[in-house]
Amino acid sequence: MQTRDSFLSVFFLFICVLSWAKPTGAQGIPRSNKMPSSTIPLSTRSLLARNLFEKGIANFVNQKTEAALQSWRSAAEKDPNCAVIQAFISFTSKDPREESTARFKAKRLAGSVTPGERLLIKWMVNAREDKYVASIAAMNDLVAKYKDKWLLYIASDWLMRQGSYDRARELLQRALTLDPNYPPALNHLAYTYAAIGDFQHAFAAMERCLTVLPNEPNPQSSYAEILRKGGNFRGALDHYRAALKMDPSFALAQVGIADTYALMGDEETARKEYTVAVRDAANASERIRYELQSALTYVREGKHSRATGAFEVVAEHARDVHLGQLQAQAYRLTAMYQTDDSEALRFIDKAETALPHGEEISQSDIGEERAKILEFRAIRSAALGKIEISHRALEKLSALADESRNANIQRAYHVATGSVLVQEHEEADAIPHLEEDIDNPFSMQRLVVAYRNTGAADKANALEFRIAAINEPTVEQALIVPELRLRLAAIPNRRRTWWSKMVSH
């Protein structure tokens, strides 16, 4: 989602400052004359390692993740003892072995770096180990210590992945006070507005980003994604294709085209586009994620047996390359569209079995997947009348949420609790829980039921229109939104006129 030129200027300053460094002291920490508070240092004596790290960052902010990793791997070869390089590899890699190896190296080397670097390592390492409180505390200390637009952008990116859009927007606006035309901040600011449905400000931010950075593919791809969120599929396709014209290897644009066709209902074309993305995937993790999206097209077509076969194949591929979390995800997605609760729970059992264990695995990814599995088990067990099993799953999820404090795990707990309460006809108690997750069509649909059963019909009606406007390439959207749109379009009143105009647009 971002830029190169502004970022390189920051790291050029890093190079200038670090070139003044005196010999390493007794503690092994390079000392400099005076480190400006606007920059964070990189403790390495290798100019090649520093240049490769800088090159990796330039690719990272432009969403060229694999290219960034390649640069950081090369940098780590030039300086195996640079802790920050290892932290970035751990923070970014989707290869469980590489992630865990780099994470342990970063922790081992953290004692021989500057305090600012130590905060950065603590933030990134704890994020991967699902120590959310310690991670966000370190991140807050870091952005308070350095007035660095790059750090503010990276922090906002992580917060957005946690769904913390308000806090992310605050950091991005701070970055823009330092540089009003900083493309990464403009790009992400657009996403934070789009997340709350404020497309006027989202489009304005993206227009500024395109003006400042007209020749990079990522702003075009980001604009396309935001247009798609707003329902402008043709406009999205145009911008995705513009991104690919700039860089035919830009994977986000290729998979974005496939996702857009899937949302348009053209599943056959979507599968063809996913095939290209799978063929050109940079690594096994990317390939399997694209395969999961392709299998989802059969769910959109209502071809559940074809979908199950496709997801089974993806699960096997994930198992063969030792990506247990993605194998578990494939089984969980299969469970979600099962109409028979017993069959759904059979697949969720397979998902739980596939989920890897051990400290060497990223606890953040595993914890989130485990929370989703427990959420599903609690809800479907309650639907099947297995109340004891449902409540036991809720207890486990509650303990996981208390231990982790990860925002995504917290949401899973609230969705599960609220959904089970609705099934137990305790709608008034369910509402506060379900309101914690008002971007997920499943939880929003249950919230509609809770509103209606407590006499809040106006809230229920308004929420249904919000659900119907969701354009995300997820299984929840595929199962809820298209059917809801058809139902709303058939309502013969003023709401139908409004909805028909929206669909036409």
Secondary structure, DSSP 8 states (H G I E B T S, - for coil): ---SHHHHHHHHHHHHHHTT-----TTS----S---TT------S-HHHHHHHHHHHHHHHTT-HHHHHHHHHHHHHH-TT-HHHHHHHHHH---HHHHHHHHHHHHHHGGGS-HHHHHHHHHHHHHHTT-HHHHHHHHHHHHHH---HHHHHHHHHHHHHTT-HHHHHHHHHHHHHH-TT-HHHHHHHHHHHHHTT-HHHHHHHHHHHHHHSTT-HHHHHHHHHHHHHTT-HHHHHHHHHHHHHH-TT-HHHHHHHHHHHHHHT-HHHHHHHHHHHHHT-SSHHHHHHHHHHHHHHHHHTT-HHHHHHHHHHHHHHHHHTT-HHHHHHHHHHHHHT-SSHHHHHHHHHHHHHHS--STTS-HHHHHHHHHHHHHHHHHHHHHTT-HHHHHHHHHHHHHHHHHH--HHHHHHHHHHHHHHHHHTT-HHHHHHHHTT-TT-HHHHHHHHHHHHHTT-HHHHHHHHHHHHT----SHHHHHHHHHHHHHHHT--SHHHHHHHHHHH-
